[in-house]
Amino acid sequence: MTALRSRILASALVLTTFLGAAPAQAAPASASAPLRTAQPAEGPTLTRIRETGVIVIGYRPASAPFSYLDAQLRPTGYSVELCERVIASLRTRLKLPDLEVRRVAVGSATRMPMVTNGTLDMECGITTNTAERARNQAFSLTIFVAETRLMTRQGERAESLADLRGRPVVSTIGTTSIQYLAKINEQQGLGIRIVAGLDDPDAFQLLRSGRADAFMMDDVIIRSLLAQQGNGVSPGDYVLSERALTVEPYAIGLNRDDPLFKSMVDEVLVSLYRSGEIHAIYRRWFESPLPPTGINLKLPMSAAFRRVIAQPTDSPDPERYR
């Protein structure tokens, strides 16, 4: 029995030693796992772009100088150029020199849902970053700061919505302007009849035709619309309120659930801001003749946007820009 017990104990010792060594045999595989996860995380957007070789951007067909169609019907403009800088960075980062860019036309009512549902990787138009909108999508750093004003026919200046009590006022559907108009109208009981334009040019036509007594919209958009008018319409036929009603920080629309992609977009913008290249880009679209019309908005960079360039922010708080 003693000899048998010795053999059993010896066998148990060998088995224990073998089993104890097994984890050590597996150690190299475990040690290699962190090496796989140590690769730079890309997030869902970059992963999909790498796998498909396609990036999808949204543009506005008639929102010069931010996003519009040129003489060859290609999307162009200030916001589009900033998105193209991001795309150029992507081509280098992902080593995809032939990265395909799909451009999808969007409107005021469709742009944000198309970002939210993943149809668009970037919305390159004229969208204001607000806390309410940020519940459904993300925004890049601020790329422009506008203010909303009231435009009326010459001799009918209005400085506030209270000046338009009981009268028809137009704005564009799906914009922060029409939301603000509805909110103040209800809060102050102004009895304003709100008229909605399908897009900015349509809203302006409603003012021109007399169906509205005022047009509430971002000042840069109003100035662009006035500059584009022909057929005997002079910018002097209309007047803008001296008082700004709201502050509108514009940004590139992004997927809310992909902070890594937002970080990459913001890095490109910060690089343009810190290098000073943003000033040349700004001059090209706001202080130079616009292709193909040759219209020059002659709109100097605002103090608010200069502060953004010096201290980049993605804040939706209007007070941050005052």
C-alpha positions, 0 to 999 in steps of 0.5 A: 500500500505504501508503494501504491500510495507513493505512485499515486502521489507522484502521478498527482504531482505530475498532473498538478505540475502540468495543469499549473503550467497550462496557464503559463503556456497560454500566457503569450496569447493573453499577453498578445490580446492588449496588442490587438486592442492597442490599435487606435480606436476608430469608432463606427463612422471611421470603421464604416468609411474604411470598410466601404471606401465611401463617406456621405456628406449633406449639402444645401443646394441654394444657401450661398455662401455656405453651401450651394451649387456652382456652374457645373452643379457641384456642391461648393461653399464655405461649409463644403470647403471645411468638410472637404478639408476633413475628407482630405485628412481622412484620405491620409489617415485611413490611407484611402486616396480614392475615398469616394465622396457621396453628396446628398442634397438636404433641406431645412426639414431633412438635414437633421433627421438624415444625420440622426438616422445615419444617412449622412456622416457630415452635414455641411450646410448652415445648421445652428448648434443648440442644446435641444438639437444636441440631444439627437446629434452632435456638432463640430466646433463652431464654424461661424456665428450669425445673428437673426434679424428682421427684414422688412420693406423700406420704410417699415422697419421693425426692431422687435417682434412686438412691432409686428403684433397681429401681422404676418411674419415669415421664416423658414421651416425647420429653422431655429428662427421659426421656432423662436418666432413661435415661442415669443409669439405665444409667450407674449401673445402677439397674435402674429400670423406665422408664415413658413417658407419651404427654404430661405429663397421661398421665404424671401419671396413671400415677403416680396409678394406681400404675403408677409410683412417681415422675414425673420432669419439669420443676417448672413442669409438675408444679406446673401439673398439680397445680393442675389436678387435681380429683376429690378430688386435692389437691396435698398428696397429692404431694411434690416433691424439694427437689433439682433434677436438671437445668436446662432453658432453654426457647426457641422452636423455629426453622429451623436454616438461617435465622439471619436469621429467628432474629435477627428473633425474638430482636430482638422478645424483647430488646425485651420484656426491655429494656422490662421488658414481659416482667415483665407478661407473666410475671405474667399467666401465672404469678402470675395466674388462668389463663383459663378455669379461674382457677387461679393457679400463684403462681410468682414469676420465678426468679433464673435467668430474671431473669439472662436478662432482664438478659443475654439468651442462647440458650445450651444450657449448663445451667451458664449458668443456675446 
